[in-house]
């Protein structure tokens, strides 16, 4: 079965180049690097510069010699070959490519694009894993949407994928939220539960900061440290401003929390005590923290269901890493290696020594001259740190998969490297090599600085509501005759699609600047733009069926440059799935589907389908429209975006 029509063309080009080089120069080329040339210069190109250097022949001469040799060879998918300035340009035989696409789609049908790997893996994608102390914000939304799209993409390569959410229930943030929740008498949420916990966490954090700053101000005044005093006054003013903004959101709850907080003599000590007792599995503290976390997770699930994101497993940090004894086992085993030292009672992992001893710099992408900082494994009071527990969690994940992908912010790059080095030190080199950190950059909202601690963030809930509201206005303007229910349904599909596409279209390695005018641009490079192209393709199929026209491939009929371009684009689709999946880059799909939509729109405006000059031409164009519809639907599906049939 041919899953990937474009690869037939690629392999033929590779084979001809290898054969011609062997015949002409008695040279075996193990790898042929092909690239896509600029428009008007063929479909694939082979650069002759490196080969020319090896042969000590000018690259333009090599290109002409290879062309002359290949011209005499038998070709299936190649129409012609041109030598141009040291490049060998290959032009595809579009009719033959169309026939191969037809063969493939006649077998796989609506699943066209599924391109199974020859070595399918069991993969865990751990993503989102938001701290259960505030709602999912716009940065967490990028993580969730990226992780979900990646999981779908890997499944389209035939991998068995499980989606895991790591519940960080052992850190200081959760202890602060639990402390505040307890001070309020464990109230029933007065709003969506994750928003309620977010308010409690932000308010408690704010009160802790104000108390700390007041104490430091007194010390600075007492010892005459004027510069430090002025600095602390400025910082305190900022936190008082945060408190005022929080109080505006819910005066009653804020005042109640302030009253209870002010009765606590040593809140910091109490928070530390909560953390320690939870790690020791004290039943009362376990009940308190679980209550807080589960409220927040219920809120997460409600939000995520709106964007069709679901998890196979919620992995509680406490259960997997602490209470099971796995973290202590990791510490004992690391202590037995030469890579552990002590400083003022804290246990430290000497990560850089592992890089040097195992010569892992290049393999693990450590820049030359960069020293991996030591990792604190255990505090002097015996409590463990997040990354220490993450080592244990990683070992646990590899009991259920042979590849693990962590979708975590790019700022965690060093921590993820330390984690891999700890695995090597423990003797798990294969695990370290199969652990992938998919880092991503921040989402910027112009004019806004975000912080969970101060309660300043744009939540995914707010983002979705606003996107749907704006989409509703746009749909109303474009289709004023739609019934209200239909308009609302389409607006929800479009609004959600717009958010998802905007967070996926940018490479994870680059920051996203969130601008509504781009997010909901119906004219180019947006979710609505691609969704509109799908709706157009679907409607052509419906109208053709009503008039008795059926899709049928007549390759010789597709002669217009736009038709040929579209044939080559849909032929590439399974190849794009392979490339995007293997590179862990859903943004490659966005670039491809935007280009396809643009060319399809030009085709739609210029070339009639139902009213084509002949029935055969109409059938051929309808066949092409149907393939485009399938590709658009499947690409949107992988991105987790609904494909509407009407807009």
C-alpha positions as CSV (number, residue, x, y, z in Angstrom):
1,X,0.0,0.0,0.0
2,X,1.3,3.5,-0.9
3,X,0.6,5.7,2.2
4,X,2.9,8.5,0.9
5,X,2.5,9.3,-2.8
6,X,5.1,12.1,-2.7
7,X,7.7,9.7,-1.4
8,X,7.4,7.6,-4.6
9,X,8.6,10.7,-6.5
10,X,11.3,11.4,-3.9
11,X,12.7,7.8,-4.0
12,X,12.8,7.8,-7.8
13,X,14.8,11.0,-7.8
14,X,17.2,9.7,-5.1
15,X,17.6,6.4,-7.0
16,X,18.3,8.1,-10.4
17,X,20.9,10.5,-8.8
18,X,22.7,7.7,-7.0
19,X,22.7,5.5,-10.1
20,X,24.0,8.4,-12.4
21,X,26.8,9.3,-9.9
22,X,27.9,5.7,-9.7
23,X,27.9,5.3,-13.5
24,X,29.6,8.6,-14.2
25,X,32.1,8.9,-11.3
26,X,32.2,5.4,-9.8
27,X,31.2,7.0,-6.5
28,X,28.7,5.6,-3.9
29,X,26.5,8.3,-2.4
30,X,25.0,6.9,0.9
31,X,22.7,9.9,1.4
32,X,21.0,12.2,-1.1
33,X,20.0,15.6,0.2
34,X,17.1,16.9,-1.8
35,X,15.5,20.3,-1.3
36,X,12.4,22.1,-2.6
37,X,13.5,24.7,-5.2
38,X,11.8,28.1,-5.6
39,X,8.6,28.2,-7.7
40,X,9.2,27.7,-11.4
41,X,12.3,25.6,-10.9
42,X,10.8,22.1,-10.6
43,X,9.6,20.1,-7.6
44,X,12.8,18.7,-6.2
45,X,16.4,19.9,-6.6
46,X,19.8,18.2,-6.0
47,X,22.7,20.6,-5.2
48,X,25.9,19.6,-7.0
49,X,28.3,21.8,-5.0
50,X,29.5,19.3,-2.4
51,X,29.8,16.6,-5.1
52,X,31.7,19.0,-7.4
53,X,34.2,19.7,-4.6
54,X,34.8,16.0,-4.0
55,X,35.3,15.4,-7.7
56,X,37.2,18.7,-8.3
57,X,34.7,19.5,-11.1
58,X,32.7,22.8,-11.4
59,X,29.1,22.2,-10.0
60,X,27.4,23.5,-13.1
61,X,29.4,20.9,-15.2
62,X,28.4,18.1,-12.7
63,X,24.8,19.2,-13.0
64,X,24.9,19.0,-16.9
65,X,26.6,15.7,-16.9
66,X,24.1,14.2,-14.4
67,X,21.2,15.6,-16.5
68,X,22.5,14.1,-19.7
69,X,22.9,10.7,-18.0
70,X,19.5,10.8,-16.2
71,X,17.8,11.8,-19.5
72,X,18.6,8.4,-20.9
73,X,17.2,6.5,-17.9
74,X,13.7,5.1,-17.5
75,X,11.5,7.4,-15.5
76,X,8.0,7.0,-14.0
77,X,7.1,10.0,-11.9
78,X,9.6,12.5,-13.5
79,X,8.6,14.5,-16.5
80,X,11.9,16.2,-17.1
81,X,15.2,17.2,-15.6
82,X,17.0,20.6,-15.9
83,X,20.5,21.6,-15.0
84,X,20.7,25.2,-13.7
85,X,23.6,26.9,-12.0
86,X,24.9,23.9,-10.2
87,X,21.5,22.5,-9.4
88,X,19.7,19.5,-10.9
89,X,16.0,20.4,-10.9
90,X,13.4,17.6,-11.2
91,X,9.9,18.3,-12.6
92,X,7.3,15.8,-11.5
93,X,5.0,14.0,-13.9
94,X,1.8,15.4,-12.3
95,X,-0.6,13.0,-14.1
96,X,1.3,10.0,-12.7
97,X,1.4,11.6,-9.2
98,X,-2.3,12.2,-9.4
99,X,-2.9,8.6,-10.3
100,X,-0.8,7.5,-7.3
101,X,-2.8,9.8,-5.0
102,X,-5.9,8.2,-6.5
103,X,-4.7,4.7,-5.7
104,X,-3.8,5.7,-2.1
105,X,-7.0,7.5,-1.3
106,X,-9.1,4.7,-2.9
107,X,-7.7,2.4,-0.2
108,X,-7.3,4.6,2.9
109,X,-10.3,6.9,2.1
110,X,-11.1,9.5,4.7
111,X,-7.9,8.5,6.6
112,X,-5.7,9.8,3.8
113,X,-2.5,11.2,5.4
114,X,-2.1,8.3,7.9
115,X,1.6,7.5,7.4
116,X,2.7,4.8,9.8
117,X,6.2,4.6,11.0
118,X,8.2,1.4,10.3
119,X,9.1,1.4,14.0
120,X,6.0,2.4,16.0
121,X,6.7,3.2,19.6
122,X,4.8,3.4,22.9
123,X,5.0,7.0,23.8
124,X,3.9,9.0,26.9
125,X,3.3,12.7,26.2
126,X,3.2,14.5,29.5
127,X,1.8,18.0,29.0
128,X,0.0,20.9,30.7
129,X,0.7,19.6,34.3
130,X,-0.4,23.1,35.5
131,X,0.0,23.7,39.2
132,X,-3.4,23.1,40.8
133,X,-3.5,26.6,42.4
134,X,-5.0,28.8,39.7
135,X,-6.9,28.5,36.4
136,X,-5.2,27.6,33.2
137,X,-3.8,30.8,31.8
138,X,-2.8,31.7,28.3
139,X,0.7,30.2,28.7
140,X,-0.7,27.0,30.0
141,X,-3.1,27.0,27.1
142,X,-0.2,26.9,24.7
143,X,1.2,23.9,26.5
144,X,-2.2,22.1,26.5
145,X,-3.0,22.8,22.9
146,X,0.6,22.0,21.8
147,X,0.7,18.7,23.8
148,X,-2.7,17.6,22.5
149,X,-1.8,18.3,18.9
150,X,1.5,16.5,19.3
151,X,-0.2,13.4,20.7
152,X,-2.7,13.4,17.7
153,X,0.2,13.9,15.3
154,X,2.1,11.0,16.7
155,X,-0.9,8.8,16.5
156,X,-1.1,9.6,12.7
157,X,2.4,8.0,12.5
158,X,1.1,4.8,14.0
159,X,2.6,5.3,17.5
160,X,0.6,4.2,20.6
161,X,0.3,7.4,22.6
162,X,-0.9,8.1,26.1
163,X,-1.6,11.6,27.5
164,X,-0.4,12.2,31.0
165,X,-1.0,15.1,33.4
166,X,1.4,15.3,36.3
167,X,-0.4,16.7,39.4
168,X,2.2,18.8,41.3
169,X,0.6,18.4,44.7
170,X,3.8,18.6,46.8
171,X,5.2,22.0,46.2
172,X,5.2,25.3,48.2
173,X,2.5,26.8,45.9
174,X,0.0,24.1,46.8
175,X,0.8,24.4,50.5
176,X,0.2,28.2,50.3
177,X,-3.2,27.6,48.6
178,X,-4.1,24.9,51.2
179,X,-3.1,27.2,54.0
180,X,-5.3,30.0,52.7
181,X,-8.2,27.6,52.0
182,X,-8.0,26.3,55.6
183,X,-7.9,29.9,57.0
184,X,-11.2,30.5,55.1
185,X,-12.8,27.4,56.7
186,X,-12.6,25.4,53.5
187,X,-15.3,27.4,51.7
188,X,-17.5,26.0,49.0
189,X,-16.4,27.6,45.7
190,X,-18.4,30.8,45.0
191,X,-17.3,30.7,41.3
192,X,-15.7,28.2,39.0
193,X,-13.5,26.1,41.4
194,X,-10.1,26.7,39.8
195,X,-10.9,30.5,39.7
196,X,-11.8,30.3,43.4
197,X,-8.6,28.5,44.4
198,X,-6.6,30.9,42.2
199,X,-8.1,33.9,44.1
200,X,-7.2,32.2,47.5
201,X,-3.7,31.4,46.3
202,X,-3.0,34.9,45.0
203,X,-4.4,36.6,48.1
204,X,-2.5,34.4,50.5
205,X,0.7,34.9,48.5
206,X,0.1,38.6,48.5
207,X,-0.4,38.7,52.3
208,X,2.8,36.6,52.8
209,X,4.8,39.1,50.7
210,X,3.4,42.1,52.6
211,X,4.2,40.6,55.9
212,X,7.8,39.7,54.8
213,X,8.4,43.2,53.5
214,X,7.1,44.9,56.6
215,X,9.5,42.8,58.7
216,X,12.4,43.6,56.4
217,X,11.5,47.3,56.5
218,X,11.6,47.3,60.3
219,X,15.1,45.7,60.2
220,X,16.3,48.2,57.5
221,X,15.0,51.1,59.6
222,X,16.5,49.8,62.8
223,X,20.0,49.3,61.3
224,X,19.9,52.5,59.2
225,X,20.1,50.8,55.8
226,X,18.5,53.7,53.9
227,X,18.9,52.4,50.3
228,X,17.5,49.0,51.3
229,X,14.7,50.8,53.1
230,X,13.7,52.8,50.1
231,X,13.8,49.7,47.9
232,X,11.6,47.8,50.2
233,X,9.1,50.7,50.5
234,X,8.8,50.7,46.7
235,X,8.3,46.9,46.6
236,X,5.7,47.1,49.4
237,X,3.8,49.7,47.6
238,X,3.5,47.4,44.6
239,X,2.2,44.6,46.7
240,X,-0.3,46.9,48.4
241,X,-1.5,47.7,44.9
242,X,-1.8,44.0,44.1
243,X,-3.9,43.6,47.3
244,X,-6.2,46.4,46.3
245,X,-6.8,44.8,42.9
246,X,-7.5,41.4,44.5
247,X,-10.0,42.9,47.0
248,X,-11.9,44.5,44.1
249,X,-12.6,41.0,42.8
250,X,-14.2,39.7,46.0
251,X,-14.3,42.0,49.0
252,X,-15.9,39.5,51.3
253,X,-13.5,36.7,50.8
254,X,-10.5,39.0,50.8
255,X,-11.4,40.6,54.1
256,X,-12.2,37.2,55.7
257,X,-8.8,35.9,54.6
258,X,-7.0,39.0,55.9
259,X,-8.7,38.7,59.3
260,X,-7.7,35.0,59.6
261,X,-4.2,35.6,58.3
262,X,-3.5,38.4,60.8
263,X,-4.2,36.0,63.7
264,X,-1.3,33.7,62.5
265,X,2.0,34.4,64.3
266,X,4.2,32.4,61.9
267,X,2.5,31.7,58.6
268,X,5.7,30.7,56.8
269,X,6.5,28.1,59.4
270,X,3.0,26.7,59.1
271,X,3.3,26.4,55.3
272,X,6.6,24.6,55.7
273,X,5.0,22.3,58.2
274,X,2.1,21.5,55.8
275,X,4.7,20.6,53.1
276,X,6.6,18.3,55.5
277,X,3.4,16.6,56.9
278,X,2.1,16.0,53.4
279,X,5.3,14.4,52.3
280,X,5.0,12.2,55.4
281,X,1.4,11.4,54.4
282,X,-0.3,12.9,57.5
283,X,-4.0,12.0,57.0
284,X,-5.4,15.4,57.9
285,X,-3.0,17.3,55.7
286,X,-3.6,14.8,52.9
287,X,-7.3,15.4,53.1
288,X,-6.8,19.2,53.0
289,X,-4.4,19.3,50.1
290,X,-6.3,16.7,48.0
291,X,-9.5,18.8,48.5
292,X,-7.7,21.9,47.1
293,X,-6.1,20.1,44.2
294,X,-9.2,18.2,43.2
295,X,-11.3,21.4,43.2
296,X,-8.7,23.0,40.9
297,X,-8.5,19.9,38.6
298,X,-12.3,19.8,38.3
299,X,-12.0,23.3,37.0
300,X,-9.2,22.3,34.6
301,X,-11.3,19.5,33.2
302,X,-14.3,21.8,32.6
303,X,-12.1,24.2,30.7
304,X,-10.3,21.5,28.7
305,X,-13.5,19.8,27.7
306,X,-14.4,23.0,25.8
307,X,-11.3,22.5,23.6
308,X,-11.7,18.7,23.4
309,X,-8.5,17.9,25.4
310,X,-8.6,14.9,27.6
311,X,-6.0,12.9,29.5
312,X,-5.5,9.1,29.9
313,X,-3.9,9.5,33.3
314,X,-3.6,12.1,36.1
315,X,-0.4,11.2,37.9
316,X,-0.2,12.5,41.5
317,X,3.4,13.5,42.4
318,X,2.9,12.4,46.0
319,X,1.7,8.9,45.2
320,X,4.2,8.1,42.5
321,X,7.4,9.7,43.8
322,X,7.1,10.2,47.6
323,X,4.8,7.8,49.3
324,X,5.9,4.9,47.1
325,X,9.5,5.3,48.3
326,X,10.7,5.8,44.7
327,X,12.2,9.2,45.4
328,X,14.1,7.9,48.5
329,X,15.3,5.0,46.4
330,X,16.6,7.4,43.8
331,X,18.4,9.5,46.4
332,X,20.0,6.3,48.0
333,X,21.2,5.2,44.6
334,X,22.6,8.6,43.6
335,X,24.3,8.8,47.0
336,X,26.2,5.7,46.1
337,X,27.6,7.3,42.9
338,X,30.6,9.7,42.9
339,X,28.3,12.5,41.7
340,X,26.8,13.6,45.1
341,X,28.2,16.1,47.5
342,X,26.9,18.0,50.6
343,X,26.8,21.7,51.4
344,X,25.5,23.0,54.7
345,X,23.4,19.9,55.1
346,X,21.9,19.9,51.6
347,X,22.5,17.1,49.2
348,X,23.7,18.2,45.7
349,X,24.0,16.3,42.4
350,X,27.1,17.2,40.5
351,X,25.5,17.2,37.0
352,X,28.5,18.7,35.1
353,X,30.8,15.8,36.3
354,X,28.5,13.4,34.5
355,X,28.8,15.4,31.2
356,X,32.6,15.2,31.5
357,X,32.9,11.6,32.5
358,X,30.5,10.2,29.9
359,X,31.4,12.8,27.2
360,X,27.8,13.8,26.7
361,X,28.3,17.4,25.7
362,X,27.5,17.1,22.0
363,X,25.0,14.2,22.4
364,X,22.9,16.1,25.0
365,X,23.3,19.5,23.3
366,X,25.4,21.2,26.0
367,X,27.0,24.3,24.5
368,X,30.8,24.4,24.6
369,X,32.1,26.1,27.7
370,X,28.7,25.8,29.5
371,X,28.9,24.2,32.9
372,X,25.7,22.4,34.0
373,X,24.9,23.8,37.5
374,X,24.7,21.4,40.4
375,X,21.2,20.2,41.3
376,X,20.0,20.3,44.9
377,X,18.4,16.9,45.6
378,X,17.4,17.3,49.3
379,X,17.1,20.3,51.7
380,X,18.7,20.2,55.1
381,X,15.3,19.5,56.7
382,X,15.0,16.3,54.7
383,X,12.4,17.5,52.2
384,X,13.0,16.9,48.5
385,X,12.8,19.3,45.6
386,X,10.6,19.1,42.5
387,X,13.4,18.0,40.1
388,X,14.4,15.2,42.5
389,X,10.9,13.9,42.5
390,X,10.8,14.3,38.7
391,X,13.7,11.9,38.4
392,X,11.5,9.3,40.2
393,X,8.5,10.2,38.1
394,X,10.5,9.8,34.9
395,X,11.6,6.3,35.9
396,X,8.0,5.4,36.6
397,X,6.9,6.7,33.2
398,X,9.5,4.6,31.4
399,X,7.9,1.5,33.0
400,X,4.9,2.3,30.7
401,X,6.6,3.6,27.6
402,X,9.8,3.4,25.6
403,X,9.7,7.1,24.7
404,X,8.7,10.0,27.0
405,X,8.1,13.5,25.7
406,X,7.8,16.3,28.3
407,X,6.1,19.4,27.0
408,X,7.5,22.0,29.4
409,X,8.5,25.7,29.1
410,X,11.8,26.5,27.5
411,X,12.9,28.0,30.8
412,X,13.1,24.5,32.2
413,X,15.9,23.5,29.7
414,X,18.6,23.2,32.4
415,X,16.3,21.3,34.8
416,X,15.4,18.9,32.1
417,X,19.1,18.4,31.2
418,X,20.0,17.8,34.9
419,X,17.2,15.2,34.9
420,X,18.7,13.4,32.0
421,X,22.1,13.5,33.5
422,X,20.8,12.0,36.8
423,X,19.3,9.1,34.8
424,X,22.7,8.5,33.2
425,X,24.4,8.5,36.7
426,X,21.8,6.0,37.8
427,X,22.6,3.7,34.9
428,X,19.6,4.6,32.8
429,X,21.4,5.9,29.7
430,X,18.8,4.5,27.3
431,X,16.0,6.3,29.3
432,X,18.0,9.5,29.2
433,X,18.4,9.3,25.4
434,X,14.7,8.5,24.9
435,X,13.5,11.4,27.2
436,X,12.6,14.4,25.0
437,X,12.1,17.9,26.3
438,X,9.8,19.8,23.9
439,X,10.3,23.3,25.2
440,X,8.1,26.2,24.2
441,X,8.4,29.9,24.6
442,X,6.0,32.3,26.4
443,X,2.8,33.8,25.1
444,X,2.9,37.6,25.2
445,X,-0.2,39.7,25.5
446,X,0.7,43.3,24.6
447,X,0.5,45.6,27.6
448,X,0.1,42.9,30.2
449,X,2.5,41.3,32.7
450,X,1.2,37.9,34.0
451,X,1.8,36.3,37.3
452,X,-0.1,33.5,39.1
453,X,1.2,34.8,42.5
454,X,-0.4,38.2,42.0
455,X,-3.5,36.8,40.3
456,X,-2.7,38.7,37.1
457,X,-3.2,36.5,34.1
458,X,-5.5,35.9,31.1
459,X,-7.3,32.7,31.7
460,X,-8.1,30.2,28.9
461,X,-11.8,30.5,29.9
462,X,-11.7,34.3,29.3
463,X,-9.8,33.8,26.1
464,X,-12.4,31.3,24.7
465,X,-15.3,33.5,25.8
466,X,-13.9,36.5,24.1
467,X,-12.9,34.6,20.9
468,X,-16.4,33.1,20.6
469,X,-18.0,36.6,21.1
470,X,-15.8,38.1,18.4
471,X,-16.4,35.1,16.1
472,X,-20.2,35.5,16.6
473,X,-20.0,39.1,15.5
474,X,-18.0,38.1,12.4
475,X,-20.3,35.2,11.4
476,X,-23.3,37.5,11.9
477,X,-21.8,40.1,9.5
478,X,-20.9,37.5,6.9
479,X,-24.1,35.4,7.1
480,X,-26.9,37.7,8.5
481,X,-29.6,35.2,7.6
482,X,-28.4,32.4,9.8
483,X,-30.7,31.2,12.6
484,X,-29.5,32.2,16.1
485,X,-28.7,28.6,17.2
486,X,-26.8,27.8,14.0
487,X,-24.8,31.1,14.3
488,X,-23.9,30.4,17.9
489,X,-22.8,26.9,17.0
490,X,-20.6,28.1,14.2
491,X,-19.2,30.9,16.3
492,X,-18.1,28.4,19.0
493,X,-16.4,26.2,16.4
494,X,-14.7,29.2,14.8
495,X,-13.7,30.9,18.1
496,X,-12.2,27.8,19.5
497,X,-10.4,27.0,16.3
498,X,-9.0,30.5,16.1
499,X,-7.4,30.2,19.6
500,X,-5.9,26.8,18.9
501,X,-4.5,27.7,15.5
502,X,-2.9,30.9,16.8
503,X,-1.0,29.0,19.5
504,X,0.1,26.2,17.2
505,X,1.0,28.2,14.1
506,X,4.2,29.5,15.7
507,X,7.2,27.2,16.2
508,X,7.4,26.2,19.8
509,X,10.9,27.7,19.9
510,X,9.5,31.2,19.3
511,X,7.3,33.3,21.5
512,X,3.7,33.9,20.5
513,X,2.4,37.5,20.5
514,X,-1.4,37.3,20.9
515,X,-3.2,39.8,18.8
516,X,-6.9,39.5,18.1
517,X,-6.7,41.0,14.6
518,X,-4.4,38.1,13.6
519,X,-6.2,35.4,15.6
520,X,-9.5,36.0,13.9
521,X,-8.3,37.0,10.4
522,X,-10.6,35.3,8.0
523,X,-8.4,36.3,5.0
524,X,-5.1,34.5,5.8
525,X,-3.1,32.2,8.1
526,X,-5.7,31.6,10.8
527,X,-8.0,28.9,12.1
528,X,-11.1,30.6,10.5
529,X,-9.3,31.0,7.2
530,X,-8.6,27.2,7.0
531,X,-12.0,26.3,8.4
532,X,-13.6,28.5,5.7
533,X,-11.7,26.7,3.0
534,X,-13.0,23.4,4.3
535,X,-16.6,24.6,4.4
536,X,-16.2,25.7,0.7
537,X,-14.8,22.3,-0.3
538,X,-17.6,20.6,1.6
539,X,-20.3,22.7,0.0
540,X,-19.0,22.1,-3.5
541,X,-19.3,18.4,-2.8
542,X,-22.9,18.8,-1.6
543,X,-24.0,20.9,-4.6
544,X,-22.3,18.5,-7.0
545,X,-24.1,15.5,-5.4
546,X,-27.4,17.4,-5.8
547,X,-26.8,17.8,-9.5
548,X,-25.7,14.2,-10.0
549,X,-22.0,14.9,-10.5
550,X,-19.6,12.4,-9.0
551,X,-15.9,12.7,-8.4
552,X,-13.8,10.6,-10.7
553,X,-10.1,10.9,-11.4
554,X,-9.1,11.7,-15.0
555,X,-5.5,12.8,-14.6
556,X,-5.1,14.0,-18.1
557,X,-7.9,16.6,-17.5
558,X,-6.0,18.4,-14.7
559,X,-3.9,20.7,-16.9
560,X,-4.3,24.1,-15.4
561,X,-1.2,25.3,-13.3
562,X,-3.5,25.7,-10.2
563,X,-4.8,22.1,-10.6
564,X,-1.2,20.8,-11.0
565,X,-0.1,22.7,-7.9
566,X,-3.0,21.3,-5.9
567,X,-2.3,17.8,-7.0
568,X,1.3,18.1,-5.8
569,X,0.2,19.7,-2.6
570,X,-2.2,16.9,-1.7
571,X,0.4,14.4,-2.7
572,X,2.7,15.9,-0.1
573,X,0.2,15.7,2.7
574,X,1.2,12.3,4.2
575,X,4.9,13.4,3.8
576,X,4.0,16.5,5.8
577,X,2.5,14.4,8.5
578,X,5.7,12.4,8.7
579,X,8.0,15.4,8.7
580,X,5.9,17.3,11.4
581,X,5.6,14.2,13.6
582,X,9.2,13.2,13.4
583,X,10.3,16.8,14.2
584,X,7.6,17.3,16.9
585,X,6.5,20.4,15.0
586,X,2.7,20.8,14.7
587,X,3.4,24.3,13.3
588,X,4.6,22.6,10.1
589,X,1.0,21.5,9.6
590,X,-0.2,25.0,10.0
591,X,2.1,26.4,7.4
592,X,1.1,23.6,5.0
593,X,-2.6,23.9,5.5
594,X,-2.5,27.7,5.2
595,X,-0.7,27.4,1.8
596,X,-3.1,24.7,0.7
597,X,-6.1,26.9,1.6
598,X,-4.7,29.9,-0.3
599,X,-4.1,27.9,-3.5
600,X,-7.5,26.2,-3.1
601,X,-9.2,29.6,-2.8
602,X,-7.5,30.8,-6.0
603,X,-8.8,27.6,-7.7
604,X,-12.3,28.2,-6.3
605,X,-12.3,31.7,-7.7
606,X,-10.9,30.8,-11.2
607,X,-11.9,27.3,-12.2
608,X,-15.6,26.1,-12.2
609,X,-16.3,22.6,-11.0
610,X,-20.0,21.9,-11.4
611,X,-20.1,24.1,-14.5
612,X,-16.8,22.9,-16.1
613,X,-16.5,22.8,-19.9
614,X,-16.9,19.0,-20.0
615,X,-18.3,16.4,-17.7
616,X,-14.9,14.6,-17.5
617,X,-13.2,17.8,-16.5
618,X,-16.0,18.5,-13.9
619,X,-15.5,14.9,-12.4
620,X,-11.7,15.4,-12.3
621,X,-12.0,18.7,-10.5
622,X,-14.6,17.4,-8.2
623,X,-12.2,14.5,-7.4
624,X,-9.5,17.0,-6.6
625,X,-11.9,19.1,-4.4
626,X,-12.8,16.0,-2.5
627,X,-9.2,15.1,-1.8
628,X,-8.6,18.7,-0.7
629,X,-11.6,18.4,1.6
630,X,-10.2,15.2,3.2
631,X,-6.8,16.8,3.7
632,X,-8.2,20.0,5.2
633,X,-10.5,18.0,7.5
634,X,-7.7,15.6,8.6
635,X,-5.1,18.4,9.1
636,X,-7.6,20.4,11.2
637,X,-8.4,17.2,13.2
638,X,-4.8,16.6,14.0
639,X,-4.5,20.2,15.3
640,X,-7.6,19.5,17.4
641,X,-9.7,22.1,15.4
642,X,-13.3,21.4,14.3
643,X,-13.9,21.3,10.6
644,X,-17.2,23.1,10.0
645,X,-19.4,22.4,6.9
646,X,-20.9,25.9,7.0
647,X,-19.6,29.3,8.0
